[in-house]
Amino acid sequence: MKNKQHEYILKAFINSRIPMAIRRNSPELIAIDSAVGGYCSQLIHRAKFIELPSSEIISKTEKAAFSELINQSTGMEKDELVVYYLLAILVESILIQYRK
């Protein structure tokens, strides 16, 4: 891994919980957590590179679904979704740096 910050961010994603709003309203987005978490685990366990199927892990459609869900939410639920979404985007940008 290029630096410790990357490792800490990947570990933070693995240890994060899927927001209840996603489980309740957009269960199709749970697949993102599984895919991104799998790539994070590969890097944390000392893989030098990962094989990604494309240049993006989270598709534009999935990002739009996240945005719609965030816009429909309020209060703490919205805050939880925003933090989770931003962490997922940050992790995606890190994972792309380790693409073969």
DSSP file (Angstrom, degrees, kcal/mol; ACC not computed):
  #  RESIDUE AA STRUCTURE BP1 BP2  ACC     N-H-->O    O-->H-N    N-H-->O    O-->H-N    TCO  KAPPA ALPHA  PHI   PSI    X-CA   Y-CA   Z-CA
    1    1 A M              0   0    0      0, 0.0     3,-0.1     0, 0.0    47,-0.1   0.000 360.0 360.0 360.0 142.6    0.0    0.0    0.0
    2    2 A K        -     0   0    0      1,-0.2     2,-0.3     2,-0.0     3,-0.0   0.876 360.0  -7.7 -65.5 -39.7    1.3    3.4   -0.9
    3    3 A N     >  -     0   0    0      1,-0.1     4,-1.3     0, 0.0     3,-0.3  -0.986  64.0-109.2-155.1 166.0    0.7    5.0    2.5
    4    4 A K  H  > S+     0   0    0     -2,-0.3     4,-2.6     1,-0.2     5,-0.2   0.817 111.1  64.6 -66.7 -32.7   -0.9    4.4    5.9
    5    5 A Q  H  > S+     0   0    0      1,-0.2     4,-2.4     2,-0.2    -1,-0.2   0.915 101.0  51.4 -58.1 -42.5   -3.7    6.9    5.3
    6    6 A H  H  > S+     0   0    0     -3,-0.3     4,-2.6     1,-0.2    -1,-0.2   0.932 109.7  49.8 -59.1 -45.2   -5.0    4.7    2.5
    7    7 A E  H  X S+     0   0    0     -4,-1.3     4,-2.4     1,-0.2    -2,-0.2   0.914 110.9  48.7 -60.7 -44.0   -5.0    1.7    4.8
    8    8 A Y  H  X S+     0   0    0     -4,-2.6     4,-2.1     2,-0.2    -1,-0.2   0.889 111.9  48.9 -64.7 -39.3   -6.9    3.6    7.6
    9    9 A I  H  X S+     0   0    0     -4,-2.4     4,-1.9     2,-0.2    -2,-0.2   0.915 111.7  48.7 -66.9 -42.8   -9.5    4.8    5.2
   10   10 A L  H  X S+     0   0    0     -4,-2.6     4,-2.2     1,-0.2    -2,-0.2   0.907 112.3  48.9 -63.7 -41.1  -10.0    1.3    3.7
   11   11 A K  H  X S+     0   0    0     -4,-2.4     4,-2.2     1,-0.2    -1,-0.2   0.878 107.5  55.5 -65.3 -37.3  -10.3   -0.1    7.3
   12   12 A A  H  X S+     0   0    0     -4,-2.1     4,-0.7     2,-0.2    -1,-0.2   0.900 108.5  48.3 -62.0 -39.8  -12.8    2.6    8.2
   13   13 A F  H >< S+     0   0    0     -4,-1.9     3,-1.0     1,-0.2    -2,-0.2   0.940 110.5  50.2 -66.0 -45.5  -15.0    1.5    5.3
   14   14 A I  H 3< S+     0   0    0     -4,-2.2    -1,-0.2     1,-0.3    -2,-0.2   0.873 114.0  45.8 -59.9 -36.7  -14.8   -2.2    6.2
   15   15 A N  H 3< S+     0   0    0     -4,-2.2    -1,-0.3    -5,-0.2    -2,-0.2   0.540  94.0 100.6 -84.9  -6.7  -15.8   -1.3    9.8
   16   16 A S  S << S-     0   0    0     -3,-1.0     2,-0.4    -4,-0.7    -3,-0.0  -0.369  70.2-126.1 -76.4 159.3  -18.6    1.0    8.8
   17   17 A R        -     0   0    0     -2,-0.1    -2,-0.1     1,-0.0    -1,-0.1  -0.812  22.9-108.3-105.3 146.6  -22.2   -0.1    8.8
   18   18 A I        -     0   0    0     -2,-0.4     5,-0.1     1,-0.1    63,-0.1  -0.594  46.9-108.2 -69.9 125.9  -24.6    0.1    6.0
   19   19 A P    >>  -     0   0    0      0, 0.0     4,-1.7     0, 0.0     3,-0.9  -0.238  18.0-125.3 -58.0 143.8  -27.1    2.8    6.8
   20   20 A M  H 3> S+     0   0    0      1,-0.3     4,-2.6     2,-0.2     5,-0.2   0.827 108.9  64.0 -59.5 -33.2  -30.6    1.6    7.7
   21   21 A A  H 3>>S+     0   0    0      1,-0.2     4,-2.7     2,-0.2     5,-0.6   0.866 103.2  48.1 -61.7 -35.3  -32.1    3.9    5.1
   22   22 A I  H <>5S+     0   0    0     -3,-0.9     4,-1.6     3,-0.2     7,-0.2   0.931 111.9  48.8 -69.4 -45.3  -30.3    1.9    2.4
   23   23 A R  H  <5S+     0   0    0     -4,-1.7    -2,-0.2     1,-0.2    -1,-0.2   0.885 120.4  37.6 -59.8 -38.7  -31.4   -1.4    3.9
   24   24 A R  H  <5S+     0   0    0     -4,-2.6    -2,-0.2    -5,-0.2    -1,-0.2   0.897 132.4  19.2 -82.0 -43.1  -35.0   -0.2    4.0
   25   25 A N  H  <5S+     0   0    0     -4,-2.7    -3,-0.2    -5,-0.2    -2,-0.2   0.719 133.0  24.3-108.1 -24.9  -35.4    1.9    0.8
   26   26 A S    ><< +     0   0    0     -4,-1.6     3,-2.2    -5,-0.6     4,-0.3  -0.452  57.3 162.6-142.0  64.7  -32.6    0.9   -1.6
   27   27 A P  G >  S+     0   0    0      0, 0.0     3,-1.5     0, 0.0     4,-0.4   0.729  71.1  72.9 -61.5 -20.2  -31.4   -2.6   -0.9
   28   28 A E  G >  S+     0   0    0      1,-0.3     3,-0.8     2,-0.2     4,-0.3   0.754  87.9  63.7 -64.3 -21.9  -29.8   -2.8   -4.3
   29   29 A L  G X> S+     0   0    0     -3,-2.2     3,-0.9    -7,-0.2     4,-0.9   0.610  81.2  79.7 -77.2 -11.6  -27.1   -0.5   -3.1
   30   30 A I  H <> S+     0   0    0     -3,-1.5     4,-1.7    -4,-0.3     3,-0.2   0.823  81.2  66.9 -63.5 -29.7  -26.0   -3.1   -0.5
   31   31 A A  H <> S+     0   0    0     -3,-0.8     4,-2.6    -4,-0.4    -1,-0.2   0.828  93.0  59.9 -60.6 -31.5  -24.1   -4.8   -3.4
   32   32 A I  H <> S+     0   0    0     -3,-0.9     4,-3.0    -4,-0.3     5,-0.4   0.930 102.9  51.2 -61.2 -45.2  -21.8   -1.7   -3.5
   33   33 A D  H  X S+     0   0    0     -4,-0.9     4,-2.3    -3,-0.2    -1,-0.2   0.905 111.5  47.7 -59.7 -42.2  -20.8   -2.3    0.1
   34   34 A S  H  X S+     0   0    0     -4,-1.7     4,-2.0     2,-0.2    -1,-0.2   0.930 115.4  43.7 -65.3 -46.1  -20.0   -5.9   -0.7
   35   35 A A  H  X S+     0   0    0     -4,-2.6     4,-2.0     2,-0.2    -2,-0.2   0.957 118.1  42.7 -65.8 -51.1  -17.9   -5.2   -3.8
   36   36 A V  H  X S+     0   0    0     -4,-3.0     4,-2.4     1,-0.2    -2,-0.2   0.910 113.9  52.6 -63.8 -41.8  -16.0   -2.2   -2.3
   37   37 A G  H  X S+     0   0    0     -4,-2.3     4,-2.4    -5,-0.4    -1,-0.2   0.874 107.3  52.7 -61.5 -37.7  -15.4   -4.1    0.9
   38   38 A G  H  X S+     0   0    0     -4,-2.0     4,-1.9     2,-0.2    -1,-0.2   0.916 110.3  46.6 -64.1 -43.5  -14.0   -7.1   -1.0
   39   39 A Y  H  X S+     0   0    0     -4,-2.0     4,-1.9     2,-0.2    -2,-0.2   0.892 111.0  53.2 -65.0 -39.3  -11.5   -4.9   -2.8
   40   40 A C  H  X S+     0   0    0     -4,-2.4     4,-2.8     1,-0.2     5,-0.2   0.929 107.6  51.1 -60.3 -45.4  -10.6   -3.2    0.5
   41   41 A S  H  X S+     0   0    0     -4,-2.4     4,-2.1     1,-0.2    -1,-0.2   0.893 106.5  54.6 -60.5 -40.9   -9.9   -6.5    2.1
   42   42 A Q  H  <>S+     0   0    0     -4,-1.9     5,-2.0     1,-0.2    -1,-0.2   0.933 113.1  42.0 -58.6 -46.3   -7.6   -7.6   -0.8
   43   43 A L  H ><5S+     0   0    0     -4,-1.9     3,-1.4     1,-0.2    -2,-0.2   0.898 112.2  52.9 -70.2 -39.9   -5.5   -4.4   -0.4
   44   44 A I  H 3<5S+     0   0    0     -4,-2.8    -1,-0.2     1,-0.3    -2,-0.2   0.867 103.2  59.2 -63.4 -34.6   -5.4   -4.5    3.4
   45   45 A H  T 3<5S-     0   0    0     -4,-2.1    -1,-0.3    -5,-0.2    -2,-0.1   0.012 130.2 -92.8 -87.7  30.4   -4.2   -8.1    3.2
   46   46 A R  T < 5S+     0   0    0     -3,-1.4     2,-0.3     1,-0.2    -3,-0.2   0.604  70.3 153.6  77.1  18.6   -1.2   -7.0    1.3
   47   47 A A      < -     0   0    0     -5,-2.0    -1,-0.2    -6,-0.2     3,-0.1  -0.612  35.5-150.4 -70.0 138.2   -2.2   -7.3   -2.4
   48   48 A K  S    S+     0   0    0     -2,-0.3     2,-0.3     1,-0.2    -1,-0.2   0.841  75.4  10.7 -79.7 -33.1   -0.2   -4.8   -4.4
   49   49 A F        -     0   0    0     -7,-0.1     2,-0.3    -3,-0.1    50,-0.2  -0.946  66.3-144.6-140.7 160.3   -2.9   -4.4   -7.0
   50   50 A I  B     -a   99   0A   0     48,-2.5    50,-2.0    -2,-0.3     2,-0.8  -0.927  20.2-122.8-125.0 153.8   -6.5   -5.3   -7.6
   51   51 A E        -     0   0    0     -2,-0.3    48,-0.1    48,-0.2    -2,-0.0  -0.855  29.6-170.6 -98.9 112.5   -8.3   -6.2  -10.8
   52   52 A L        -     0   0    0     -2,-0.8     5,-0.1     1,-0.1     3,-0.0  -0.830  24.1-138.6-103.2 140.7  -11.2   -3.9  -11.4
   53   53 A P  S    S-     0   0    0      0, 0.0     2,-0.3     0, 0.0    -1,-0.1   0.754  82.6  -3.6 -70.1 -23.0  -13.7   -4.6  -14.1
   54   54 A S  S    S-     0   0    0      2,-0.2    -2,-0.0    -3,-0.0     0, 0.0  -0.881  85.0 -84.9-153.6-175.7  -13.9   -1.0  -15.2
   55   55 A S  S    S+     0   0    0     -2,-0.3     2,-0.4     2,-0.0    41,-0.1   0.564 111.0  48.5 -78.6  -6.9  -12.6    2.5  -14.4
   56   56 A E        -     0   0    0      1,-0.1    -2,-0.2    40,-0.0     3,-0.1  -0.984  53.2-171.0-132.9 147.2  -15.4    2.9  -11.9
   57   57 A I  S    S+     0   0    0     -2,-0.4     2,-0.7     1,-0.3    -1,-0.1   0.793  85.5  50.8 -98.8 -42.1  -16.7    0.8   -9.1
   58   58 A I  S    S-     0   0    0     30,-0.1    -1,-0.3    31,-0.1     5,-0.0  -0.885  89.4-139.1 -99.8 115.7  -19.8    2.8   -8.2
   59   59 A S     >  -     0   0    0     -2,-0.7     4,-2.4    -3,-0.1     5,-0.2  -0.176  20.6-110.3 -72.6 165.3  -21.7    3.5  -11.4
   60   60 A K  H  > S+     0   0    0      1,-0.2     4,-2.3     2,-0.2     5,-0.1   0.864 120.4  54.6 -62.3 -36.2  -23.4    6.7  -12.3
   61   61 A T  H  > S+     0   0    0      2,-0.2     4,-2.1     1,-0.2    -1,-0.2   0.910 109.1  46.8 -64.2 -42.3  -26.8    5.1  -11.8
   62   62 A E  H  > S+     0   0    0      2,-0.2     4,-2.3     1,-0.2    -2,-0.2   0.884 111.1  51.6 -67.9 -38.4  -25.8    4.0   -8.3
   63   63 A K  H  X S+     0   0    0     -4,-2.4     4,-2.5     2,-0.2    -2,-0.2   0.899 109.9  50.0 -63.6 -39.4  -24.5    7.4   -7.5
   64   64 A A  H  X S+     0   0    0     -4,-2.3     4,-2.5     2,-0.2    -2,-0.2   0.891 109.3  51.3 -65.1 -39.4  -27.8    8.9   -8.7
   65   65 A A  H  X S+     0   0    0     -4,-2.1     4,-2.3     2,-0.2    -2,-0.2   0.899 110.2  49.8 -64.2 -40.2  -29.7    6.4   -6.5
   66   66 A F  H  X S+     0   0    0     -4,-2.3     4,-2.8     2,-0.2    -2,-0.2   0.945 111.1  49.1 -60.4 -48.5  -27.6    7.5   -3.5
   67   67 A S  H  X S+     0   0    0     -4,-2.5     4,-2.6     1,-0.2    -2,-0.2   0.905 111.1  49.4 -59.9 -43.1  -28.3   11.1   -4.3
   68   68 A E  H  X S+     0   0    0     -4,-2.5     4,-1.6     2,-0.2    -1,-0.2   0.917 111.9  48.4 -62.6 -43.1  -32.0   10.5   -4.5
   69   69 A L  H  X S+     0   0    0     -4,-2.3     4,-0.9     2,-0.2    -2,-0.2   0.906 111.8  49.6 -64.1 -41.8  -32.0    8.6   -1.3
   70   70 A I  H >< S+     0   0    0     -4,-2.8     3,-0.8     1,-0.2    -2,-0.2   0.921 110.0  51.2 -62.2 -44.2  -30.1   11.4    0.5
   71   71 A N  H 3< S+     0   0    0     -4,-2.6    -1,-0.2     1,-0.2    -2,-0.2   0.796 109.8  50.2 -65.2 -28.5  -32.4   14.0   -0.9
   72   72 A Q  H 3< S+     0   0    0     -4,-1.6    -1,-0.2    -5,-0.2    -2,-0.2   0.638 101.0  81.8 -82.7 -15.2  -35.5   12.1    0.4
   73   73 A S    <<  -     0   0    0     -4,-0.9     2,-0.3    -3,-0.8    -3,-0.0  -0.441  59.3-164.1 -92.4 163.8  -34.0   11.7    3.9
   74   74 A T    >>  -     0   0    0     -2,-0.1     4,-1.1     4,-0.0     3,-0.9  -0.925  45.5  -5.9-139.1 164.5  -33.9   14.1    6.8
   75   75 A G  H 3> S-     0   0    0     -2,-0.3     4,-2.0     1,-0.2     3,-0.3  -0.124 122.3  -8.7  58.7-139.6  -32.1   14.6   10.1
   76   76 A M  H 3> S+     0   0    0      1,-0.2     4,-2.7     2,-0.2    -1,-0.2   0.830 133.2  59.6 -64.2 -33.8  -29.7   12.0   11.4
   77   77 A E  H <> S+     0   0    0     -3,-0.9     4,-2.0     2,-0.2    -1,-0.2   0.914 107.3  46.6 -61.3 -42.4  -30.7    9.5    8.7
   78   78 A K  H  X S+     0   0    0     -4,-1.1     4,-2.6    -3,-0.3    -2,-0.2   0.923 111.6  50.9 -65.3 -44.8  -29.6   12.0    6.1
   79   79 A D  H  X S+     0   0    0     -4,-2.0     4,-2.4     1,-0.2     5,-0.2   0.914 109.9  50.2 -58.5 -44.1  -26.3   12.7    7.9
   80   80 A E  H  X S+     0   0    0     -4,-2.7     4,-2.2     1,-0.2    -1,-0.2   0.900 111.7  48.2 -62.3 -42.0  -25.6    9.0    8.2
   81   81 A L  H  X S+     0   0    0     -4,-2.0     4,-2.8     2,-0.2    -2,-0.2   0.905 110.7  50.7 -65.4 -42.3  -26.2    8.6    4.4
   82   82 A V  H  X S+     0   0    0     -4,-2.6     4,-2.7     2,-0.2     5,-0.2   0.935 112.0  46.5 -62.6 -46.9  -24.0   11.5    3.5
   83   83 A V  H  X S+     0   0    0     -4,-2.4     4,-2.3     2,-0.2    -1,-0.2   0.927 114.7  47.3 -61.8 -45.0  -21.1   10.3    5.6
   84   84 A Y  H  X S+     0   0    0     -4,-2.2     4,-2.4    -5,-0.2    -2,-0.2   0.924 113.2  48.4 -62.9 -45.0  -21.4    6.7    4.2
   85   85 A Y  H  X S+     0   0    0     -4,-2.8     4,-2.4     2,-0.2    -2,-0.2   0.925 112.1  48.3 -62.3 -46.5  -21.7    8.0    0.6
   86   86 A L  H  X S+     0   0    0     -4,-2.7     4,-2.4     1,-0.2    -1,-0.2   0.895 111.8  50.0 -63.2 -39.4  -18.6   10.3    0.9
   87   87 A L  H  X S+     0   0    0     -4,-2.3     4,-2.7    -5,-0.2    -1,-0.2   0.914 110.1  50.7 -64.2 -42.2  -16.6    7.5    2.5
   88   88 A A  H  X S+     0   0    0     -4,-2.4     4,-2.3     2,-0.2    -2,-0.2   0.901 111.7  47.3 -62.4 -41.4  -17.6    5.1   -0.4
   89   89 A I  H  X S+     0   0    0     -4,-2.4     4,-2.0     2,-0.2    -2,-0.2   0.904 112.5  49.6 -67.0 -41.7  -16.6    7.7   -3.0
   90   90 A L  H  X S+     0   0    0     -4,-2.4     4,-1.7     2,-0.2    -2,-0.2   0.927 112.0  47.9 -61.9 -45.6  -13.2    8.3   -1.2
   91   91 A V  H  X S+     0   0    0     -4,-2.7     4,-3.0     1,-0.2     5,-0.2   0.901 108.5  55.0 -63.3 -41.1  -12.6    4.6   -1.0
   92   92 A E  H  X S+     0   0    0     -4,-2.3     4,-2.1     1,-0.2    -1,-0.2   0.917 107.0  50.5 -58.2 -43.0  -13.4    4.2   -4.7
   93   93 A S  H  X S+     0   0    0     -4,-2.0     4,-0.8     1,-0.2    -1,-0.2   0.859 112.3  47.4 -65.4 -34.2  -10.8    6.8   -5.6
   94   94 A I  H >X S+     0   0    0     -4,-1.7     3,-0.8     2,-0.2     4,-0.6   0.929 110.0  51.9 -70.1 -45.9   -8.2    5.0   -3.5
   95   95 A L  H >< S+     0   0    0     -4,-3.0     3,-1.4     1,-0.3   -45,-0.2   0.878 103.3  58.5 -59.0 -38.9   -9.0    1.6   -5.0
   96   96 A I  H >< S+     0   0    0     -4,-2.1     3,-1.3     1,-0.3    -1,-0.3   0.821  97.8  61.4 -62.0 -30.4   -8.7    3.0   -8.5
   97   97 A Q  H << S+     0   0    0     -4,-0.8    -1,-0.3    -3,-0.8    -2,-0.2   0.740 105.4  47.6 -66.7 -22.0   -5.1    4.0   -7.7
   98   98 A Y  T << S+     0   0    0     -3,-1.4   -48,-2.5    -4,-0.6    -1,-0.2   0.192  83.4 129.1-104.7  15.2   -4.3    0.3   -7.1
   99   99 A R  B <    a   50   0A   0     -3,-1.3   -48,-0.2   -50,-0.2    -3,-0.0  -0.450 360.0 360.0 -71.8 142.1   -5.9   -1.0  -10.3
  100  100 A K              0   0    0    -50,-2.0    -1,-0.1    -2,-0.1   -49,-0.1   0.481 360.0 360.0 -67.1 360.0   -3.8   -3.3  -12.5
